[in-house]
Amino acid sequence: MSNLGFRILQRDSRPNPALLQQFQDVVTPHISDNLNRMHAISSALRPYHRAGRLVGAALTVKTRPGDNLMVHKAIDLAEPGDVIVVDAGGDQTNAIVGEIMLRLAQKKQIAGFVIDGAIRDTAAFMDDTFPVYARGVTHRGPYKDGPGEINVPVSVGGMVIEPGDILVGDEDGLAVVPLREAEGLLQLIREQQEREKHILQSIEDGSVSRDWVDEALKSKGCEGL
């Protein structure tokens, strides 16, 4: 029997770099719209970096609240372009990552951190463009005892994230793209980008139609039109 709760698994799938590259110009609202607004991570996780987008493949960690031993191991295992996604139970008593781990992650070309827990050394993150999203901040450091698991499904900000899923973060928040849906989703997003391009152009040239507003109000029984 495997040691449930204290184990490191292999990641079965991971998006190729070409697929990740196609998400570099995709905004989180378009991901949300085309996943029926059901795949957004809670806004309780907010960005602490100065600027920059997050795009990468999830390397998931489930850890005991306040303990980052398995997060250190995840940094050692990570490949360039990975996002270390940590389910720390939302606890903010102890920080899960700080400046030392930031520098280690940068050296390994990790794409960013998503921490359902706290961070510290906040100034180091706020002065940098390395993406980090977290639930909060505390000066209290972590323990390094375990247990924990790597490459298992995790719950972060109300979303279940599988190893290898695509994480996209920008100024509007964080979105999760299930890896198995990524190719089809991209096609829907490109179509939406084109539609919105034409809408913006019609606003600019004065040809935009607003008839749909009254039609929607009438269909819902609004009086006074």
DRENTI-306097 format. One record per residue: residue in three letters; x, y, z of N, C-alpha, C in turn; residue number from 1. Coordinates in steps of 0.2 Angstrom, whole numbers, padded with zeros to 4 digits. Layout:
# residues N
+-----+-------+-------+-------+-------+-------+-------+-------+-------+-------+-----+
|   r |  n.xx |  n.yy |  n.zz | ca.xx | ca.yy | ca.zz |  c.xx |  c.yy |  c.zz |   k |
+-----+-------+-------+-------+-------+-------+-------+-------+-------+-------+-----+
| ALA |     X |     Y |     Z |     X |     Y |     Z |     X |     Y |     Z | NUM |
...
+-----+-------+-------+-------+-------+-------+-------+-------+-------+-------+-----+
END
This chain:
# residues 225
+-----+-------+-------+-------+-------+-------+-------+-------+-------+-------+-----+
|   r |  n.xx |  n.yy |  n.zz | ca.xx | ca.yy | ca.zz |  c.xx |  c.yy |  c.zz |   k |
+-----+-------+-------+-------+-------+-------+-------+-------+-------+-------+-----+
| MET |  0004 | -0006 |  0000 |  0000 |  0000 |  0000 |  0004 |  0006 |  0000 |   1 |
| SER |  0003 |  0011 | -0004 |  0007 |  0017 | -0005 |  0006 |  0021 |  0002 |   2 |
| ASN |  0010 |  0026 |  0003 |  0010 |  0030 |  0009 |  0006 |  0036 |  0008 |   3 |
| LEU | -0001 |  0035 |  0008 | -0006 |  0040 |  0006 | -0004 |  0046 |  0011 |   4 |
| GLY | -0004 |  0052 |  0008 | -0003 |  0058 |  0011 |  0005 |  0060 |  0012 |   5 |
| PHE |  0009 |  0056 |  0010 |  0016 |  0057 |  0010 |  0020 |  0054 |  0005 |   6 |
| ARG |  0019 |  0056 | -0001 |  0022 |  0053 | -0007 |  0023 |  0058 | -0013 |   7 |
| ILE |  0027 |  0056 | -0017 |  0029 |  0059 | -0024 |  0027 |  0055 | -0029 |   8 |
| LEU |  0022 |  0057 | -0034 |  0020 |  0054 | -0039 |  0023 |  0057 | -0046 |   9 |
| GLN |  0023 |  0053 | -0051 |  0025 |  0055 | -0058 |  0019 |  0059 | -0061 |  10 |
| ARG |  0021 |  0064 | -0064 |  0016 |  0068 | -0068 |  0014 |  0065 | -0075 |  11 |
| ASP |  0008 |  0063 | -0076 |  0007 |  0058 | -0082 |  0007 |  0063 | -0088 |  12 |
| SER |  0005 |  0069 | -0088 |  0004 |  0073 | -0094 |  0006 |  0080 | -0092 |  13 |
| ARG |  0009 |  0083 | -0098 |  0011 |  0090 | -0097 |  0010 |  0094 | -0104 |  14 |
| PRO |  0008 |  0100 | -0104 |  0007 |  0103 | -0111 |  0014 |  0104 | -0114 |  15 |
| ASN |  0014 |  0104 | -0120 |  0021 |  0105 | -0124 |  0022 |  0113 | -0124 |  16 |
| PRO |  0028 |  0115 | -0125 |  0029 |  0122 | -0125 |  0026 |  0126 | -0130 |  17 |
| ALA |  0024 |  0123 | -0136 |  0021 |  0126 | -0141 |  0013 |  0128 | -0139 |  18 |
| LEU |  0010 |  0123 | -0136 |  0004 |  0124 | -0133 |  0004 |  0130 | -0128 |  19 |
| LEU |  0008 |  0130 | -0123 |  0009 |  0135 | -0118 |  0010 |  0142 | -0121 |  20 |
| GLN |  0014 |  0142 | -0127 |  0015 |  0148 | -0130 |  0009 |  0152 | -0133 |  21 |
| GLN |  0004 |  0147 | -0135 | -0002 |  0150 | -0138 | -0006 |  0153 | -0133 |  22 |
| PHE | -0005 |  0152 | -0126 | -0009 |  0155 | -0121 | -0006 |  0162 | -0118 |  23 |
| GLN |  0000 |  0164 | -0121 |  0003 |  0170 | -0119 | -0001 |  0176 | -0120 |  24 |
| ASP | -0005 |  0176 | -0125 | -0009 |  0182 | -0127 | -0016 |  0181 | -0125 |  25 |
| VAL | -0018 |  0176 | -0121 | -0025 |  0175 | -0119 | -0026 |  0178 | -0112 |  26 |
| VAL | -0031 |  0182 | -0112 | -0033 |  0185 | -0105 | -0038 |  0180 | -0101 |  27 |
| THR | -0038 |  0181 | -0095 | -0042 |  0177 | -0091 | -0049 |  0178 | -0092 |  28 |
| PRO | -0052 |  0184 | -0093 | -0059 |  0184 | -0095 | -0061 |  0180 | -0101 |  29 |
| HIS | -0057 |  0179 | -0106 | -0059 |  0175 | -0112 | -0059 |  0168 | -0110 |  30 |
| ILE | -0054 |  0165 | -0105 | -0054 |  0159 | -0103 | -0061 |  0157 | -0099 |  31 |
| SER | -0062 |  0162 | -0095 | -0068 |  0161 | -0090 | -0074 |  0161 | -0095 |  32 |
| ASP | -0075 |  0165 | -0099 | -0081 |  0166 | -0104 | -0082 |  0159 | -0107 |  33 |
| ASN | -0077 |  0156 | -0110 | -0078 |  0150 | -0114 | -0077 |  0144 | -0110 |  34 |
| LEU | -0077 |  0144 | -0103 | -0078 |  0139 | -0099 | -0084 |  0140 | -0094 |  35 |
| ASN | -0089 |  0144 | -0097 | -0095 |  0145 | -0093 | -0094 |  0148 | -0086 |  36 |
| ARG | -0088 |  0152 | -0086 | -0087 |  0156 | -0080 | -0086 |  0151 | -0074 |  37 |
| MET | -0084 |  0145 | -0075 | -0084 |  0140 | -0070 | -0077 |  0138 | -0068 |  38 |
| HIS | -0071 |  0141 | -0071 | -0065 |  0138 | -0069 | -0060 |  0144 | -0067 |  39 |
| ALA | -0063 |  0149 | -0063 | -0059 |  0154 | -0060 | -0057 |  0152 | -0053 |  40 |
| ILE | -0051 |  0153 | -0051 | -0049 |  0153 | -0044 | -0051 |  0159 | -0040 |  41 |
| SER | -0053 |  0158 | -0034 | -0056 |  0163 | -0030 | -0051 |  0169 | -0030 |  42 |
| SER | -0054 |  0175 | -0030 | -0051 |  0181 | -0030 | -0047 |  0182 | -0023 |  43 |
| ALA | -0049 |  0178 | -0018 | -0045 |  0178 | -0012 | -0038 |  0177 | -0013 |  44 |
| LEU | -0036 |  0174 | -0018 | -0029 |  0173 | -0020 | -0027 |  0179 | -0025 |  45 |
| ARG | -0023 |  0183 | -0023 | -0021 |  0189 | -0026 | -0014 |  0190 | -0028 |  46 |
| PRO | -0012 |  0194 | -0033 | -0005 |  0194 | -0035 | -0001 |  0198 | -0031 |  47 |
| TYR |  0005 |  0196 | -0029 |  0010 |  0200 | -0025 |  0016 |  0202 | -0029 |  48 |
| HIS |  0016 |  0201 | -0036 |  0022 |  0203 | -0040 |  0020 |  0210 | -0043 |  49 |
| ARG |  0026 |  0213 | -0045 |  0025 |  0220 | -0048 |  0021 |  0220 | -0054 |  50 |
| ALA |  0023 |  0216 | -0059 |  0019 |  0216 | -0065 |  0021 |  0209 | -0068 |  51 |
| GLY |  0017 |  0208 | -0074 |  0019 |  0202 | -0078 |  0013 |  0197 | -0078 |  52 |
| ARG |  0013 |  0192 | -0083 |  0008 |  0187 | -0083 |  0011 |  0181 | -0081 |  53 |
| LEU |  0006 |  0176 | -0079 |  0008 |  0169 | -0077 |  0005 |  0165 | -0082 |  54 |
| VAL |  0009 |  0161 | -0085 |  0007 |  0155 | -0090 |  0011 |  0149 | -0089 |  55 |
| GLY |  0008 |  0144 | -0087 |  0013 |  0138 | -0086 |  0009 |  0132 | -0084 |  56 |
| ALA |  0012 |  0126 | -0084 |  0009 |  0120 | -0082 |  0010 |  0118 | -0075 |  57 |
| ALA |  0004 |  0116 | -0072 |  0003 |  0115 | -0065 |  0008 |  0109 | -0063 |  58 |
| LEU |  0012 |  0110 | -0058 |  0015 |  0105 | -0054 |  0012 |  0106 | -0047 |  59 |
| THR |  0008 |  0101 | -0045 |  0004 |  0102 | -0039 |  0007 |  0099 | -0033 |  60 |
| VAL |  0006 |  0103 | -0027 |  0008 |  0101 | -0021 |  0003 |  0101 | -0016 |  61 |
| LYS |  0001 |  0096 | -0012 | -0003 |  0096 | -0006 |  0001 |  0096 |  0000 |  62 |
| THR |  0001 |  0100 |  0005 |  0005 |  0100 |  0010 |  0001 |  0102 |  0017 |  63 |
| ARG |  0004 |  0099 |  0022 |  0001 |  0101 |  0029 |  0001 |  0109 |  0030 |  64 |
| PRO | -0004 |  0112 |  0032 | -0004 |  0119 |  0033 |  0002 |  0121 |  0037 |  65 |
| GLY |  0006 |  0126 |  0034 |  0012 |  0129 |  0038 |  0018 |  0125 |  0037 |  66 |
| ASP |  0018 |  0120 |  0032 |  0024 |  0116 |  0031 |  0026 |  0116 |  0024 |  67 |
| ASN |  0032 |  0117 |  0022 |  0034 |  0118 |  0015 |  0040 |  0113 |  0013 |  68 |
| LEU |  0040 |  0108 |  0016 |  0045 |  0103 |  0014 |  0044 |  0100 |  0007 |  69 |
| MET |  0038 |  0099 |  0006 |  0036 |  0096 | -0001 |  0037 |  0101 | -0006 |  70 |
| VAL |  0036 |  0108 | -0004 |  0036 |  0113 | -0009 |  0044 |  0114 | -0011 |  71 |
| HIS |  0048 |  0113 | -0007 |  0055 |  0113 | -0008 |  0057 |  0107 | -0013 |  72 |
| LYS |  0054 |  0101 | -0012 |  0055 |  0096 | -0017 |  0052 |  0097 | -0023 |  73 |
| ALA |  0046 |  0100 | -0023 |  0043 |  0102 | -0030 |  0048 |  0107 | -0034 |  74 |
| ILE |  0051 |  0112 | -0031 |  0056 |  0116 | -0034 |  0061 |  0112 | -0037 |  75 |
| ASP |  0064 |  0107 | -0034 |  0069 |  0103 | -0037 |  0067 |  0099 | -0042 |  76 |
| LEU |  0060 |  0097 | -0042 |  0058 |  0092 | -0048 |  0055 |  0096 | -0054 |  77 |
| ALA |  0054 |  0103 | -0053 |  0051 |  0107 | -0058 |  0055 |  0107 | -0064 |  78 |
| GLU |  0051 |  0108 | -0070 |  0054 |  0109 | -0076 |  0053 |  0116 | -0078 |  79 |
| PRO |  0057 |  0119 | -0083 |  0056 |  0126 | -0085 |  0048 |  0127 | -0088 |  80 |
| GLY |  0045 |  0132 | -0085 |  0038 |  0133 | -0088 |  0033 |  0130 | -0083 |  81 |
| ASP |  0035 |  0127 | -0078 |  0030 |  0124 | -0073 |  0028 |  0130 | -0068 |  82 |
| VAL |  0022 |  0129 | -0066 |  0019 |  0133 | -0060 |  0018 |  0129 | -0054 |  83 |
| ILE |  0021 |  0131 | -0049 |  0021 |  0127 | -0043 |  0014 |  0129 | -0039 |  84 |
| VAL |  0009 |  0124 | -0039 |  0003 |  0126 | -0036 |  0002 |  0122 | -0030 |  85 |
| VAL |  0001 |  0126 | -0024 |  0001 |  0123 | -0018 | -0005 |  0124 | -0014 |  86 |
| ASP | -0008 |  0118 | -0012 | -0014 |  0118 | -0008 | -0011 |  0117 | -0001 |  87 |
| ALA | -0011 |  0123 |  0003 | -0009 |  0123 |  0010 | -0015 |  0124 |  0014 |  88 |
| GLY | -0021 |  0122 |  0012 | -0027 |  0123 |  0016 | -0030 |  0130 |  0017 |  89 |
| GLY | -0027 |  0135 |  0013 | -0029 |  0141 |  0014 | -0027 |  0145 |  0021 |  90 |
| ASP | -0023 |  0141 |  0025 | -0020 |  0143 |  0031 | -0015 |  0149 |  0030 |  91 |
| GLN | -0015 |  0154 |  0034 | -0011 |  0160 |  0034 | -0007 |  0161 |  0040 |  92 |
| THR | -0006 |  0156 |  0044 | -0002 |  0156 |  0050 |  0005 |  0156 |  0049 |  93 |
| ASN |  0007 |  0152 |  0044 |  0014 |  0152 |  0042 |  0015 |  0153 |  0035 |  94 |
| ALA |  0021 |  0156 |  0033 |  0022 |  0157 |  0026 |  0024 |  0150 |  0023 |  95 |
| ILE |  0022 |  0149 |  0017 |  0024 |  0143 |  0013 |  0030 |  0145 |  0008 |  96 |
| VAL |  0031 |  0151 |  0006 |  0037 |  0153 |  0002 |  0039 |  0160 |  0004 |  97 |
| GLY |  0046 |  0161 |  0002 |  0049 |  0168 |  0004 |  0054 |  0169 | -0001 |  98 |
| GLU |  0058 |  0174 |  0000 |  0063 |  0176 | -0005 |  0068 |  0171 | -0007 |  99 |
| ILE |  0070 |  0166 | -0003 |  0075 |  0161 | -0005 |  0072 |  0157 | -0010 | 100 |
| MET |  0066 |  0155 | -0009 |  0062 |  0150 | -0013 |  0061 |  0154 | -0020 | 101 |
| LEU |  0059 |  0160 | -0020 |  0058 |  0164 | -0026 |  0065 |  0164 | -0030 | 102 |
| ARG |  0070 |  0165 | -0027 |  0077 |  0165 | -0031 |  0078 |  0158 | -0034 | 103 |
| LEU |  0077 |  0153 | -0030 |  0078 |  0146 | -0032 |  0073 |  0145 | -0038 | 104 |
| ALA |  0067 |  0147 | -0038 |  0062 |  0146 | -0043 |  0064 |  0150 | -0050 | 105 |
| GLN |  0067 |  0156 | -0049 |  0069 |  0160 | -0054 |  0075 |  0156 | -0058 | 106 |
| LYS |  0079 |  0154 | -0054 |  0085 |  0150 | -0057 |  0083 |  0144 | -0061 | 107 |
| LYS |  0078 |  0141 | -0059 |  0076 |  0135 | -0063 |  0071 |  0137 | -0068 | 108 |
| GLN |  0070 |  0143 | -0069 |  0065 |  0145 | -0074 |  0058 |  0143 | -0073 | 109 |
| ILE |  0056 |  0142 | -0067 |  0049 |  0141 | -0065 |  0045 |  0147 | -0067 | 110 |
| ALA |  0039 |  0145 | -0069 |  0034 |  0151 | -0072 |  0031 |  0155 | -0066 | 111 |
| GLY |  0030 |  0152 | -0060 |  0027 |  0156 | -0055 |  0025 |  0151 | -0049 | 112 |
| PHE |  0022 |  0155 | -0044 |  0019 |  0151 | -0038 |  0012 |  0153 | -0038 | 113 |
| VAL |  0008 |  0148 | -0036 |  0001 |  0149 | -0034 |  0000 |  0146 | -0027 | 114 |
| ILE | -0001 |  0150 | -0022 | -0001 |  0147 | -0015 | -0007 |  0148 | -0012 | 115 |
| ASP | -0011 |  0143 | -0010 | -0017 |  0144 | -0006 | -0015 |  0143 |  0001 | 116 |
| GLY | -0012 |  0149 |  0003 | -0009 |  0150 |  0010 | -0005 |  0156 |  0010 | 117 |
| ALA |  0000 |  0157 |  0014 |  0003 |  0164 |  0015 |  0010 |  0164 |  0012 | 118 |
| ILE |  0013 |  0170 |  0010 |  0020 |  0171 |  0009 |  0023 |  0176 |  0013 | 119 |
| ARG |  0030 |  0176 |  0013 |  0033 |  0181 |  0017 |  0039 |  0184 |  0013 | 120 |
| ASP |  0042 |  0189 |  0015 |  0047 |  0193 |  0011 |  0044 |  0196 |  0006 | 121 |
| THR |  0038 |  0199 |  0007 |  0034 |  0202 |  0002 |  0037 |  0207 | -0003 | 122 |
| ALA |  0041 |  0211 |  0000 |  0045 |  0216 | -0004 |  0049 |  0213 | -0009 | 123 |
| ALA |  0052 |  0207 | -0008 |  0055 |  0204 | -0014 |  0051 |  0202 | -0019 | 124 |
| PHE |  0045 |  0200 | -0018 |  0040 |  0198 | -0023 |  0038 |  0205 | -0027 | 125 |
| MET |  0036 |  0210 | -0023 |  0033 |  0216 | -0025 |  0038 |  0220 | -0030 | 126 |
| ASP |  0044 |  0219 | -0029 |  0050 |  0222 | -0033 |  0051 |  0218 | -0039 | 127 |
| ASP |  0048 |  0213 | -0040 |  0050 |  0208 | -0045 |  0044 |  0207 | -0050 | 128 |
| THR |  0046 |  0204 | -0056 |  0040 |  0202 | -0060 |  0039 |  0194 | -0060 | 129 |
| PHE |  0042 |  0191 | -0056 |  0041 |  0184 | -0055 |  0034 |  0183 | -0052 | 130 |
| PRO |  0029 |  0179 | -0056 |  0022 |  0179 | -0054 |  0021 |  0175 | -0048 | 131 |
| VAL |  0018 |  0178 | -0043 |  0016 |  0174 | -0037 |  0009 |  0176 | -0035 | 132 |
| TYR |  0004 |  0172 | -0034 | -0002 |  0173 | -0032 | -0003 |  0169 | -0025 | 133 |
| ALA | -0006 |  0173 | -0020 | -0006 |  0169 | -0013 | -0012 |  0172 | -0010 | 134 |
| ARG | -0014 |  0169 | -0004 | -0020 |  0171 |  0000 | -0018 |  0176 |  0005 | 135 |
| GLY | -0012 |  0177 |  0007 | -0010 |  0182 |  0012 | -0003 |  0182 |  0013 | 136 |
| VAL | -0001 |  0186 |  0018 |  0006 |  0187 |  0020 |  0006 |  0186 |  0028 | 137 |
| THR |  0012 |  0183 |  0030 |  0014 |  0183 |  0037 |  0021 |  0183 |  0037 | 138 |
| HIS |  0024 |  0186 |  0043 |  0031 |  0185 |  0044 |  0033 |  0179 |  0047 | 139 |
| ARG |  0029 |  0175 |  0049 |  0030 |  0168 |  0053 |  0032 |  0163 |  0047 | 140 |
| GLY |  0038 |  0160 |  0049 |  0041 |  0155 |  0044 |  0038 |  0149 |  0044 | 141 |
| PRO |  0039 |  0144 |  0039 |  0036 |  0138 |  0039 |  0040 |  0132 |  0043 | 142 |
| TYR |  0037 |  0127 |  0044 |  0040 |  0121 |  0046 |  0042 |  0116 |  0040 | 143 |
| LYS |  0047 |  0112 |  0042 |  0049 |  0107 |  0036 |  0049 |  0100 |  0038 | 144 |
| ASP |  0043 |  0098 |  0040 |  0043 |  0091 |  0043 |  0038 |  0086 |  0038 | 145 |
| GLY |  0034 |  0089 |  0034 |  0029 |  0085 |  0030 |  0023 |  0084 |  0035 | 146 |
| PRO |  0019 |  0080 |  0033 |  0019 |  0076 |  0026 |  0017 |  0081 |  0021 | 147 |
| GLY |  0015 |  0077 |  0015 |  0013 |  0081 |  0009 |  0013 |  0076 |  0003 | 148 |
| GLU |  0010 |  0079 | -0003 |  0010 |  0075 | -0009 |  0012 |  0079 | -0015 | 149 |
| ILE |  0015 |  0076 | -0020 |  0017 |  0080 | -0026 |  0013 |  0076 | -0032 | 150 |
| ASN |  0011 |  0080 | -0036 |  0007 |  0078 | -0042 |  0001 |  0074 | -0041 | 151 |
| VAL | -0003 |  0077 | -0036 | -0010 |  0074 | -0035 | -0015 |  0080 | -0036 | 152 |
| PRO | -0021 |  0078 | -0037 | -0026 |  0083 | -0038 | -0026 |  0088 | -0032 | 153 |
| VAL | -0027 |  0094 | -0033 | -0027 |  0099 | -0027 | -0033 |  0103 | -0027 | 154 |
| SER | -0035 |  0106 | -0022 | -0040 |  0111 | -0022 | -0037 |  0118 | -0020 | 155 |
| VAL | -0037 |  0123 | -0024 | -0034 |  0129 | -0023 | -0039 |  0135 | -0025 | 156 |
| GLY | -0041 |  0139 | -0020 | -0046 |  0144 | -0021 | -0052 |  0142 | -0024 | 157 |
| GLY | -0055 |  0136 | -0022 | -0061 |  0133 | -0024 | -0061 |  0129 | -0031 | 158 |
| MET | -0055 |  0128 | -0034 | -0055 |  0125 | -0040 | -0050 |  0119 | -0039 | 159 |
| VAL | -0053 |  0113 | -0042 | -0048 |  0107 | -0042 | -0044 |  0108 | -0048 | 160 |
| ILE | -0037 |  0107 | -0047 | -0032 |  0107 | -0052 | -0028 |  0101 | -0052 | 161 |
| GLU | -0028 |  0098 | -0058 | -0024 |  0092 | -0059 | -0017 |  0093 | -0062 | 162 |
| PRO | -0012 |  0089 | -0060 | -0006 |  0090 | -0063 | -0006 |  0090 | -0070 | 163 |
| GLY | -0002 |  0096 | -0073 | -0002 |  0097 | -0080 | -0007 |  0101 | -0083 | 164 |
| ASP | -0012 |  0103 | -0079 | -0017 |  0108 | -0081 | -0013 |  0115 | -0082 | 165 |
| ILE | -0016 |  0119 | -0086 | -0013 |  0126 | -0088 | -0016 |  0131 | -0084 | 166 |
| LEU | -0011 |  0135 | -0080 | -0013 |  0140 | -0076 | -0012 |  0147 | -0080 | 167 |
| VAL | -0016 |  0151 | -0080 | -0015 |  0158 | -0083 | -0017 |  0163 | -0078 | 168 |
| GLY | -0013 |  0168 | -0077 | -0014 |  0173 | -0072 | -0013 |  0180 | -0075 | 169 |
| ASP | -0017 |  0185 | -0074 | -0016 |  0192 | -0076 | -0019 |  0196 | -0071 | 170 |
| GLU | -0020 |  0203 | -0072 | -0022 |  0208 | -0068 | -0029 |  0206 | -0066 | 171 |
| ASP | -0033 |  0202 | -0069 | -0040 |  0201 | -0068 | -0040 |  0194 | -0063 | 172 |
| GLY | -0035 |  0191 | -0062 | -0035 |  0185 | -0058 | -0032 |  0179 | -0061 | 173 |
| LEU | -0034 |  0173 | -0059 | -0032 |  0166 | -0061 | -0037 |  0162 | -0064 | 174 |
| ALA | -0035 |  0159 | -0069 | -0040 |  0154 | -0072 | -0036 |  0147 | -0073 | 175 |
| VAL | -0040 |  0142 | -0073 | -0037 |  0135 | -0074 | -0040 |  0133 | -0081 | 176 |
| VAL | -0035 |  0130 | -0085 | -0037 |  0127 | -0091 | -0036 |  0119 | -0091 | 177 |
| PRO | -0041 |  0115 | -0090 | -0040 |  0108 | -0090 | -0036 |  0106 | -0096 | 178 |
| LEU | -0030 |  0102 | -0095 | -0026 |  0101 | -0101 | -0030 |  0097 | -0107 | 179 |
| ARG | -0034 |  0093 | -0105 | -0038 |  0089 | -0110 | -0042 |  0094 | -0114 | 180 |
| GLU | -0044 |  0100 | -0112 | -0048 |  0104 | -0116 | -0045 |  0110 | -0119 | 181 |
| ALA | -0038 |  0110 | -0118 | -0034 |  0116 | -0120 | -0035 |  0118 | -0128 | 182 |
| GLU | -0034 |  0113 | -0132 | -0034 |  0114 | -0139 | -0041 |  0117 | -0141 | 183 |
| GLY | -0046 |  0113 | -0139 | -0053 |  0116 | -0141 | -0054 |  0123 | -0138 | 184 |
| LEU | -0052 |  0124 | -0132 | -0053 |  0130 | -0129 | -0050 |  0136 | -0133 | 185 |
| LEU | -0044 |  0135 | -0135 | -0040 |  0140 | -0139 | -0044 |  0142 | -0145 | 186 |
| GLN | -0047 |  0137 | -0149 | -0051 |  0139 | -0155 | -0057 |  0144 | -0153 | 187 |
| LEU | -0060 |  0142 | -0147 | -0066 |  0146 | -0145 | -0064 |  0153 | -0143 | 188 |
| ILE | -0058 |  0153 | -0140 | -0055 |  0160 | -0138 | -0053 |  0164 | -0144 | 189 |
| ARG | -0050 |  0161 | -0149 | -0048 |  0165 | -0155 | -0055 |  0168 | -0158 | 190 |
| GLU | -0060 |  0164 | -0158 | -0066 |  0166 | -0161 | -0069 |  0172 | -0157 | 191 |
| GLN | -0069 |  0172 | -0151 | -0071 |  0177 | -0147 | -0067 |  0184 | -0148 | 192 |
| GLN | -0060 |  0183 | -0148 | -0056 |  0188 | -0149 | -0058 |  0192 | -0156 | 193 |
| GLU | -0059 |  0188 | -0161 | -0061 |  0191 | -0167 | -0068 |  0195 | -0167 | 194 |
| ARG | -0073 |  0192 | -0163 | -0079 |  0195 | -0162 | -0078 |  0202 | -0158 | 195 |
| GLU | -0074 |  0202 | -0153 | -0073 |  0208 | -0149 | -0069 |  0213 | -0153 | 196 |
| LYS | -0065 |  0211 | -0157 | -0061 |  0215 | -0162 | -0066 |  0219 | -0166 | 197 |
| HIS | -0071 |  0216 | -0169 | -0076 |  0219 | -0173 | -0081 |  0223 | -0169 | 198 |
| ILE | -0083 |  0221 | -0163 | -0087 |  0225 | -0159 | -0083 |  0232 | -0158 | 199 |
| LEU | -0077 |  0232 | -0156 | -0073 |  0238 | -0154 | -0073 |  0242 | -0160 | 200 |
| GLN | -0072 |  0239 | -0166 | -0071 |  0243 | -0172 | -0078 |  0247 | -0174 | 201 |
| SER | -0084 |  0243 | -0172 | -0090 |  0246 | -0174 | -0092 |  0252 | -0169 | 202 |
| ILE | -0089 |  0251 | -0163 | -0090 |  0257 | -0158 | -0086 |  0263 | -0161 | 203 |
| GLU | -0080 |  0262 | -0163 | -0076 |  0267 | -0165 | -0079 |  0271 | -0171 | 204 |
| ASP | -0082 |  0267 | -0176 | -0084 |  0270 | -0182 | -0092 |  0272 | -0182 | 205 |
| GLY | -0095 |  0270 | -0176 | -0102 |  0272 | -0175 | -0107 |  0268 | -0178 | 206 |
| SER | -0105 |  0262 | -0180 | -0110 |  0257 | -0183 | -0113 |  0252 | -0178 | 207 |
| VAL | -0111 |  0253 | -0172 | -0113 |  0248 | -0167 | -0120 |  0248 | -0166 | 208 |
| SER | -0124 |  0242 | -0165 | -0131 |  0242 | -0164 | -0132 |  0240 | -0157 | 209 |
| ARG | -0136 |  0243 | -0153 | -0138 |  0242 | -0146 | -0145 |  0239 | -0146 | 210 |
| ASP | -0148 |  0237 | -0151 | -0155 |  0235 | -0151 | -0156 |  0229 | -0146 | 211 |
| TRP | -0150 |  0225 | -0145 | -0151 |  0219 | -0141 | -0153 |  0221 | -0134 | 212 |
| VAL | -0151 |  0227 | -0132 | -0152 |  0228 | -0125 | -0160 |  0229 | -0123 | 213 |
| ASP | -0163 |  0232 | -0128 | -0171 |  0233 | -0127 | -0174 |  0226 | -0128 | 214 |
| GLU | -0171 |  0222 | -0133 | -0174 |  0216 | -0134 | -0173 |  0211 | -0128 | 215 |
| ALA | -0168 |  0211 | -0125 | -0167 |  0207 | -0119 | -0171 |  0210 | -0113 | 216 |
| LEU | -0172 |  0216 | -0112 | -0177 |  0219 | -0107 | -0184 |  0217 | -0108 | 217 |
| LYS | -0186 |  0217 | -0115 | -0193 |  0215 | -0116 | -0194 |  0208 | -0115 | 218 |
| SER | -0189 |  0204 | -0117 | -0190 |  0197 | -0116 | -0191 |  0195 | -0109 | 219 |
| LYS | -0188 |  0199 | -0104 | -0188 |  0197 | -0097 | -0194 |  0201 | -0094 | 220 |
| GLY | -0198 |  0204 | -0098 | -0204 |  0207 | -0095 | -0204 |  0214 | -0092 | 221 |
| CYS | -0198 |  0218 | -0094 | -0197 |  0224 | -0091 | -0202 |  0229 | -0093 | 222 |
| GLU | -0205 |  0233 | -0089 | -0210 |  0238 | -0091 | -0206 |  0245 | -0092 | 223 |
| GLY | -0210 |  0249 | -0095 | -0207 |  0256 | -0096 | -0203 |  0257 | -0103 | 224 |
| LEU | -0203 |  0253 | -0107 | -0199 |  0253 | -0113 | -0204 |  0257 | -0119 | 225 |
+-----+-------+-------+-------+-------+-------+-------+-------+-------+-------+-----+
END
